[in-house]
């Protein structure tokens, strides 16, 4: 098939959706992003924002720190009904 060929490619079958897990915490997705989140206000430090998404509830949690880890952190719950979010100490 050439670069400008009009032949259509066969569409692949869609993946079958899996069912969500039943309980909070059974499956979570984590992602960390390093950035100057405080725009230099805390010195030259680049912090890591950790985003945690629970599969069962779609609940999104955030954690901020110097490293890309979830150990010994405060976790902020974005799905809370309060404006400030619930804070729980990570142990």
C-alpha positions in Angstrom: 0.0 0.0 0.0 1.5 3.3 -1.1 1.6 6.6 0.8 -1.5 8.0 -0.9 -3.4 4.8 -1.3 -7.2 5.0 -1.0 -7.5 1.5 0.3 -9.1 1.5 3.7 -7.6 -0.3 6.6 -9.7 -2.8 8.4 -10.9 -1.5 11.8 -9.8 -3.5 14.7 -12.4 -4.9 17.1 -12.9 -2.9 20.2 -11.6 -4.3 23.5 -14.3 -5.7 25.7 -14.9 -3.5 28.8 -14.0 -5.2 32.0 -16.2 -4.9 35.1 -15.0 -2.6 37.9 -13.7 -4.0 41.1 -16.2 -4.3 44.0 -14.4 -2.6 46.8 -12.4 0.6 47.4 -8.7 0.0 47.2 -8.7 -3.3 45.3 -7.3 -1.6 42.2 -5.8 1.8 42.0 -3.9 3.7 39.3 -1.0 6.0 40.3 0.8 8.7 38.4 3.4 11.2 39.5 4.3 14.5 37.9 7.3 16.6 38.8 6.9 20.3 38.4 7.5 23.7 40.1 3.9 23.6 41.4 4.5 26.5 43.8 6.1 28.7 41.1 9.3 29.3 43.1 7.6 30.4 46.3 9.2 27.6 48.3 12.7 28.0 47.0 14.0 26.1 44.0 12.3 22.8 45.0 10.4 20.8 42.4 7.7 18.8 44.0 5.9 15.7 42.8 2.1 15.6 42.6 0.8 12.0 42.9 -2.6 11.3 41.5 -4.3 8.1 42.7 -7.6 7.0 41.1 -9.6 4.1 42.6 -11.2 1.7 40.1 -14.3 0.8 42.1 -15.4 4.3 43.0 -13.5 6.6 40.5 -12.4 8.5 43.6 -9.4 10.7 42.9 -6.8 11.3 45.6 -3.8 13.7 45.5 -0.5 13.7 47.4 2.3 16.3 47.2 5.9 15.7 48.1 9.5 15.7 47.1 9.6 12.1 45.8 7.4 10.0 43.6 6.1 7.7 46.4 3.0 7.2 48.5 4.9 6.5 51.7 4.2 8.8 54.7 2.1 11.4 53.0 -1.1 13.3 53.5 -3.6 12.3 50.9 -6.2 14.8 49.7 -9.6 13.5 48.6 -11.0 15.4 45.6 -14.3 13.6 45.7 -15.2 15.1 49.2 -18.2 17.3 49.5 -16.3 19.9 51.5 -14.4 22.6 49.7 -11.1 21.8 51.5 -11.2 18.0 51.0 -10.7 15.4 53.6 -7.2 14.9 54.8 -5.9 11.6 56.2 -2.4 10.8 57.4 -0.6 8.2 55.4 1.2 5.8 57.8 
